[in-house]
Amino acid sequence: MFEKTGTLLTAALLGLTATVATTGPAVAAPVGAGDRTLSVGKLILSPTDRGYKGSVPVTVTNTGSATDYFYYKLREPVPGAFRLGDNSCDSFDRRVEENRRVFNCSLTDNWADLAPGESVRNVLDFEVLTNPRTYPMSMAGGWVEVYSVSGELVAKKSFGAQFRSTAGSLAHPRPYVQDTRPDAGIESVGPATLDPEGSGNLYVPVTVRYRGDAPHFSLYIKASPLPAGSLIQYTVPADGPVGSDRALVPGVQMMSGEVRSFGLLITPPTDPADAQDVITFEVSADWYETPDADPSDNTAQTTLAVAANG
């Protein structure tokens, strides 16, 4: 929702805070006006109980003499760190540069034009799922580019990320070296039991581990070959219906070293004898078709047979 009073325009978004205000008299944009057109704050990432979190303000100002529409592109300084949330950025083109995602962002959620002298301030959130260190770190590689409605590049600024130590220090940072390839593995799978909720499905417990801090969207588990009549119907906890041989591992993205256990509800085979068939379960990480760093532990086997006392 946007409300404009006099020269102040304030935008309140769930994941994006935007404020539009008059910054001065309207003047034609001179050569070198990019420094006044775009302002990018410092991204300071602080340790939490789950990795690092921080935010950076991005302010765009119309320094020209005519009303214009502006948008910007954002390249995250740490691969996988930018959090889309409910802000007005998207990554539909799935573009990556040096393993960093590039996002297209509008300044407001209603595609508002900026009058001469007006500015918009967006606050963007970042999270790095790596174990906090006792020393400060830094990583460069991010940038923001501002474009006018005509597609002309009008300003660009580079920015990086600074990681506070667990004691809060930023002094004398070391380079943050992030893993580049996901590394997921299966710790255990099975044995199958009857669903305790009485659905008639088979319940197969699975435990997975995520090694390293490489960026990823999510983890998937696939069962093959499933016998006739069998499909993964749900995960436990549920993440919506599945209805195939491949399911999303429930829960948020995983930390380095995190272990997660969940269950698969699978329909019984049409022929009970097929429950003795060996099924291979395979875990995979979704990140721009990047291969797993160590596929040797990505699979585990079990059957859908239920013991007599199961």
C-alpha positions in Angstrom: 0.0 0.0 0.0 1.3 3.4 -1.0 0.3 6.7 0.5 1.5 10.1 -0.8 1.2 13.2 1.3 2.8 16.4 -0.1 6.2 15.3 -1.4 6.5 12.2 0.7 5.6 8.8 -0.7 5.9 5.8 1.6 5.7 2.2 0.5 5.2 -0.6 3.1 5.9 -4.1 1.6 6.2 -7.4 3.5 9.8 -8.0 2.4 10.7 -4.6 0.9 10.5 -1.2 2.4 10.3 1.7 -0.1 10.2 5.4 0.7 9.7 8.0 -2.0 10.6 11.6 -1.1 11.5 14.9 -2.7 15.3 15.3 -2.5 15.7 18.8 -4.1 14.7 21.0 -7.0 14.3 19.4 -10.4 17.4 19.8 -12.5 18.6 18.1 -15.7 20.9 15.2 -15.0 24.4 16.3 -15.7 27.3 14.1 -16.8 28.4 11.9 -13.9 25.0 12.2 -12.1 25.1 8.4 -11.5 26.6 9.0 -8.0 23.5 11.0 -7.1 21.1 8.8 -9.0 22.0 5.6 -7.0 23.1 5.1 -3.4 23.9 1.6 -2.0 24.5 1.1 1.7 26.8 -1.4 3.4 25.7 -5.0 3.6 26.7 -6.1 7.2 25.9 -9.7 7.9 25.6 -10.6 11.6 25.9 -14.1 13.0 22.6 -15.7 14.2 21.6 -19.2 15.4 21.2 -20.1 11.8 24.0 -18.6 9.7 24.3 -14.9 9.0 21.6 -12.3 8.2 21.7 -8.6 7.1 20.2 -6.1 4.8 21.3 -3.3 2.5 19.5 -0.1 1.5 19.3 0.9 -2.2 18.1 4.4 -3.0 17.3 5.6 -6.5 16.7 9.3 -7.3 15.4 10.9 -10.4 18.0 13.7 -11.0 16.5 14.6 -14.4 14.1 17.3 -15.3 11.2 15.1 -16.4 9.1 12.4 -14.8 10.5 8.9 -15.6 10.2 5.3 -14.6 13.2 3.5 -13.2 14.0 -0.1 -12.4 17.2 -1.8 -11.3 19.1 -5.1 -11.6 20.8 -6.7 -8.6 23.6 -9.2 -8.5 24.0 -10.7 -5.1 27.5 -10.4 -3.6 27.3 -13.9 -2.0 25.9 -16.7 -4.1 22.4 -17.8 -2.9 22.2 -15.1 -0.2 19.5 -12.7 -1.5 16.0 -13.5 -0.1 13.2 -12.8 -2.5 10.4 -12.7 0.1 7.5 -10.5 -0.9 9.6 -7.8 -2.5 9.3 -6.6 -6.1 12.4 -8.5 -7.5 12.2 -11.6 -9.6 14.7 -14.1 -11.1 12.5 -15.6 -13.8 15.4 -15.7 -16.3 17.4 -17.8 -13.8 20.5 -15.8 -14.8 23.7 -16.5 -12.9 27.1 -14.8 -13.2 30.0 -16.3 -11.3 27.5 -18.5 -9.4 25.7 -15.3 -8.3 22.0 -14.7 -9.3 20.9 -11.6 -11.1 17.5 -10.2 -10.3 15.2 -7.7 -12.0 13.6 -5.3 -9.5 11.0 -2.6 -9.7 11.2 0.3 -7.2 7.6 0.0 -6.1 4.9 -2.6 -6.3 2.6 -0.4 -8.4 5.2 0.5 -11.1 5.1 4.2 -10.0 6.9 6.9 -12.0 9.3 9.2 -10.2 8.9 13.0 -10.5 12.0 15.1 -10.8 13.8 15.2 -7.5 11.9 12.2 -6.0 13.7 9.1 -4.7 12.8 5.6 -3.6 14.6 3.6 -0.9 14.4 -0.2 -0.9 15.8 -2.4 1.9 16.8 -5.8 0.7 17.4 -8.8 2.9 20.3 -11.4 2.7 21.0 -14.6 4.5 24.1 -16.9 4.3 23.6 -20.4 5.6 27.1 -21.1 6.8 28.3 -21.7 10.3 29.3 -18.4 12.0 33.1 -17.9 12.5 35.1 -16.4 15.3 36.7 -14.0 12.9 35.2 -11.4 10.5 35.0 -12.1 6.7 34.2 -10.3 3.5 33.1 -11.2 0.0 32.9 -8.9 -3.0 31.0 -9.4 -6.3 27.7 -7.7 -5.9 26.4 -4.7 -8.0 23.3 -2.7 -8.6 22.4 -1.2 -12.0 19.7 1.4 -12.5 17.8 1.7 -15.9 15.3 4.2 -17.2 12.1 3.2 -18.9 13.9 3.3 -22.2 16.3 0.6 -21.1 19.2 3.0 -20.8 21.8 2.3 -18.0 21.9 5.4 -15.9 23.9 4.3 -12.8 25.8 1.4 -11.4 27.5 0.7 -8.1 29.4 -2.3 -6.8 29.0 -3.6 -3.3 30.2 -6.5 -1.2 29.2 -8.3 2.1 30.9 -7.9 5.4 30.5 -10.7 8.0 30.8 -9.9 11.7 32.7 -12.3 13.9 30.8 -14.1 16.6 32.2 -11.4 18.9 30.8 -8.7 16.6 34.1 -7.5 15.1 34.5 -6.3 11.5 38.2 -5.5 11.7 40.8 -7.3 9.6 38.4 -9.6 7.7 39.4 -12.8 6.0 38.0 -13.7 2.6 34.8 -15.7 2.8 35.4 -18.9 0.7 32.1 -20.5 -0.1 31.6 -24.0 -1.5 30.5 -23.9 -5.1 28.9 -27.3 -5.6 26.1 -28.7 -3.4 26.8 -31.8 -1.4 23.7 -33.7 -0.2 23.7 -37.3 1.1 21.3 -39.9 2.4 22.1 -41.1 6.0 19.4 -43.8 6.1 16.1 -44.9 4.5 13.4 -47.4 5.6 12.3 -49.8 6.7 8.7 -49.4 5.5 5.8 -49.5 8.0 2.1 -48.9 7.7 1.1 -45.3 8.0 0.2 -44.8 11.7 -2.5 -42.4 10.7 -4.4 -45.2 9.1 -4.4 -43.9 5.5 -3.5 -47.3 4.1 -0.3 -45.9 2.7 3.2 -47.2 3.5 5.5 -44.9 5.6 9.1 -44.9 4.6 11.4 -42.8 6.9 14.3 -41.0 5.3 17.2 -39.0 6.9 19.4 -36.7 4.7 22.4 -34.6 5.5 23.7 -31.4 3.7 27.5 -31.1 3.7 29.2 -27.8 3.0 27.7 -24.3 2.5 27.2 -24.2 -1.3 24.0 -22.4 -2.3 20.9 -24.4 -3.2 17.2 -23.8 -3.7 16.0 -27.1 -2.1 16.6 -30.8 -1.9 14.6 -33.5 -3.7 14.2 -37.2 -3.0 13.4 -39.7 -5.8 12.3 -43.3 -5.5 12.9 -45.7 -8.5 11.8 -47.9 -9.9 8.5 -47.9 -8.0 6.3 -50.9 -8.6 3.0 -50.6 -10.4 0.4 -48.8 -8.3 3.0 -47.1 -6.0 3.6 -43.3 -5.9 4.8 -40.9 -3.3 1.6 -39.3 -2.2 2.8 -37.0 0.6 5.8 -36.1 2.7 5.7 -36.0 6.5 5.6 -33.2 7.5 3.4 -32.4 4.5 4.6 -30.0 1.9 1.5 -30.5 -0.3 0.4 -33.5 -2.4 3.1 -35.2 -4.5 1.6 -37.9 -6.7 4.9 -38.9 -8.4 8.2 -40.7 -7.8 9.9 -37.4 -6.8 9.2 -35.2 -3.8 10.6 -32.0 -2.3 12.4 -32.6 1.0 10.2 -30.7 3.5 11.5 -27.7 5.3 13.7 -24.7 4.5 17.1 -24.6 2.8 19.7 -26.6 4.8 22.7 -25.4 6.8 26.2 -26.8 6.4 26.2 -30.1 8.4 22.5 -30.1 9.0 20.7 -33.5 9.3 16.9 -33.7 8.6 14.6 -36.6 9.0 11.2 -36.9 7.4 8.8 -39.5 6.0 7.4 -40.5 2.6 3.8 -41.8 2.3 3.8 -44.2 -0.6 0.8 -46.1 -2.0 1.2 -49.9 -1.7 2.0 -51.9 -4.9 -0.9 -53.3 -6.9 0.7 -56.7 -6.6 1.7 -57.3 -3.0 4.6 -59.5 -4.2 6.2 -56.4 -5.8 6.7 -55.0 -2.3 9.8 -57.2 -2.1 11.4 -55.3 -5.0 14.4 -53.2 -4.1 13.9 -49.5 -4.6 16.7 -46.9 -4.9 16.1 -43.6 -3.1 18.3 -40.7 -4.4 18.7 -37.2 -3.0 19.6 -34.2 -5.1 20.1 -30.5 -4.6 18.5 -28.0 -7.0 20.9 -25.2 -8.0 21.2 -24.4 -11.7 22.0 -28.0 -12.8 25.2 -27.9 -10.7 26.4 -31.5 -10.1 26.7 -32.9 -6.6 30.2 -32.5 -5.1 30.2 -36.2 -3.9 27.5 -38.4 -5.5 28.8 -41.5 -3.8 26.4 -41.1 -0.8 23.4 -39.8 -2.7 21.6 -43.1 -2.8 20.2 -45.8 -0.5 18.1 -48.8 -1.0 15.1 -50.5 0.7 11.9 -52.3 -0.1 8.2 -51.5 0.5 7.7 -54.8 2.3 6.3 -54.4 5.8 7.4 -56.8 8.5 4.7 -59.0 10.1 5.0 -57.0 13.3 5.2 -53.7 11.4 
